[in-house]
Amino acid sequence: MSAKEERLIELSNTKSIALKISISGIMSAVTCVVTIIVSISIPASQGFFNIGESMVYLSAILFGPYIGAISGGIGSMMADLILGYPGYAIGTLIIKGLEGFIVGYLYQLMSKKERSKKLYAFIFVCSMILLGLILILIFNPRELPILDALQFLFEIIIAGDSFVWLMVSLSSLITVILISVILRLFVDKDTSNKMLSMLSGGIVMVIGYFLYATLVMGIAGAYIEMPFNVLQSIIGILIAVPISIPIKKQLRI
């Protein structure tokens, strides 16, 4: 290889790195702004509901696991700090970063012709862990010291019943799984790949925040926040999947 060819390769790699850094910065800002624009405080859990998940998913689907991790972690953490939730900032950086990486990595893996049994085993195990946490809360509410807090929270925010709210979360999760399977079998495998990868990242996010919230404020607050995080992931999927299609076509990626 000539010196000129080596120089061209070096310039190409430099431009590629600069481009990835620029995209990471842009998507981090977009994630931060979208998270802030639609944010609803949840006093009982000391957190907030938002639709920033959609941008974490979009970044990972369009640009891969590394940009997805940077955008998800840094963008979401910035939103926590700006909105006044510094207690969640470090946890958000790690959890949302991992979420973005998982979505991008699984989407790339599922887009290949080869199918990995380990991949589907991972999705199944994560789903079962989350379903187990939800079912414990649904069928054993009196054994947990949070019934009064849950009732107060849901009366204030949605004027509904905690049992119904949790059933909606559980039904939404199962519905997304079923839709993904149906799409894979009969309609569009790429859309199914997107939904399954986003769902997997979302499940990891919900479990991650459950563990983090348990450490920070105890299991009561963690259970209060969990159904909101489930629906946050579902809404993120419903936003990110349709808008990713035209954007991906325009970017030709």
N, C-alpha and C positions, 0 to 999 in steps of 0.2 A: 504494500500500500504506500502510495506516494505521500509526501508531506502535505500536498494540497488536499488530497482526499481526507487525510487525518484531520486537517483544519476544518474542512466542511462538516465532518461528523461531529467535531467538538462544538462548532457553532450551532449545529442542529440540536445537539443535546442541551446546550445552554438556553436556546430559545424555548425548547420543550419544558425545561425546568421553570423558566421565567413565566411561561404561559400557565403552568400548573399552579404556581404561587399566586398569579393574578386571579385565576378562576377561584382558588380557595378563598382569597380575600373577598371577592365579590359575593360568593355564595354564603360565606360567613355573615356578611353584612345583611344579605337578603333574609337569611334565617333569623337573625337578630330582630330585624324590622318586623317581619311577619309575626314572630312570637309576641312582640310588644303590642302590635296593632290590635290583635284579638287575644286579650288576656282577661280572665275572670278569677278574681281572688277567691281562695278557699280558706277562710280563717281557721277552721277547725284543724286543718292539716298544715297550716303555715306555708302553703304553696299556692299554685294557681294553675288554672286550666288554660290551654292555648292551642293554636293550630300550627305552631312552628314545626311540629313533627313532619308536616307535608313537605317542607323545604329540606329537612334532613334527608327524607326519602328521595326527593327529587335530585338532590346533589349526588347521592350515592348511585342512583340509577343512571344518571347522565354521564357522570365523570369518574365513577369507580370508587373502590373502598377507601383509598387514602384521602381523596378530596372530600368524600362523604364523611370520614372521621373528623377531619379538620373543621369542615363547615358545621357539622353537627355539634361537636364539642365546644369550639370557640364561640360560634354564633349564639348557641343556646346559653352558654355561660355569661356572655356579655349581656344578654337579655335579663338574666337573673340579677346581675349587678345593677343594671339600670332601673329595673322595676323594684328594687329594694329587697331582694331575697338572697343576701350574701351567704346565708347558711346552707343554701343548696348549690352554690357556685362550683365548688370543687367536685361534688358528687355529679353535677350536671356535666362538667367537662369530661369526666371519665365515662359516665353512663351513655350520654348522647354521642360521644366520640366512638364508643364501642358499637352503639346502635348503627351509626352511619357506616362503619367499617363492615359490619355483618351484612347489612342490606346490599352494599356494593359487591362484596365478595360472593355472597350467595347468588346474586343475580348473574354475575359473570359465570359462576360455576354452573348454574342451571341453564344458561344460554348455550353451553357447549352440548355437543351431541351425547357425550358420555353422561350417564346418570350415576350418582354416588349413593350407595345405600347408607353410608355414614351421614350424608347430608340430611336425608329424610329421617334418619334416626334422631339427629340433632333437633330437627323441627318438632318431632313427636315428643321427645323428652321435655323440651321447653314448654310445649303446649300443655302437657300433663301437669307440670309443676304449677303453671299459672291457673289452670282449671282447678287444681287441688286447693290453692289458696282462696279462690272465689267460692268454691263449694263449702269450705270450712266456715266462711263468714255467713253464707246463706243459711246453712242448716244448723249452725251452732251459735246464733247471735247472743243468746243469754249467757254463754260461757265466756264471752269476751267483754271486757270492761269498757265497751264503746257504744252500747246501744243508745244511750241518751244523747251522746255527742253526734252520732249518725242521724238520729231523728231530728235534732235541732238543725244540723247542717242542711239536710235535704228539704226541710220545711222552709228554710230561709231562701235557698238557691232555686229549687225547682218545685217547691210546694208539693212534693210527692212522698212516696213511701220508700224507705231504704231497701226493703226486700224487692220491690218492683224495679228500682234503679239497678240493683245488682243483677237481677234477671235479664234486664235489657243489655247490660254489659256482656253477660255470658252468652246470650242469644246472638249478639253482634259478632262475637268472636267465632262462634260456631258457623254462623252464616258466611263469614268471609272465607273460612276454611272450605266449606262446601262449594261456594262459588268458584274458588280457585281450582278445586278438583274438577268441577264440571267444565270450566273453561279449558283446562288441560286436555280433557278427554274428547270434547266435542267442538270447541270453537278455536280459541286463540292461545297457543302455548306461551307466547311472549308475555301477554297480559297476565296469565296465570303465574309465570315466573316472577313478574314484578310483585304481584300480590303476595305470593308465598314468601319472597325475600323480605318484603316490607313487614309482613306479619311476624316473621321470625325476629327481625330487629325490634319490632314493637314489643314482643313478648319478653325479650331480653331487657328492654327498657323498663317494663312494668316490674319485672322481678328485681332488677337493679335498684329502682327507686324504693321498692318495698323493703329491701335489705338496708338501704341507706337511711330511709326514714325511721326504721326500727332502731338503728344505732343512735340516730340524732334525737328522736323524740318519743321513742317507744312504739310498741306494736299497735296501740290504739290509733295513733296518727297515721301509721303506715297503712292500716286497713281502710281508714277514711279516704286516703288519697288513691288507693288502688283502682277502684272502679272508674275514677276520672281519667287515670292514665290509660286504662283499657279503651275507653271511648275516644280518648285523644289519639291513640294509635289508629283506631278504626277510621276516624274522620280524616286523619292524615293520609291514609291509604286512598280513601274516596276522592281526595283532592289531587294527590300526586299522580295516581295512575292515569286519569284522562288527560291532564295537562302535559304529562311527559311525552305523549305520543306526537303531537304537533311540534313540540320543542325539539325532540330527538330528530324528527325529519328535517327541520330547518338547519340544525347543527350538523346533520349527516353523520351521526355517530351511532 
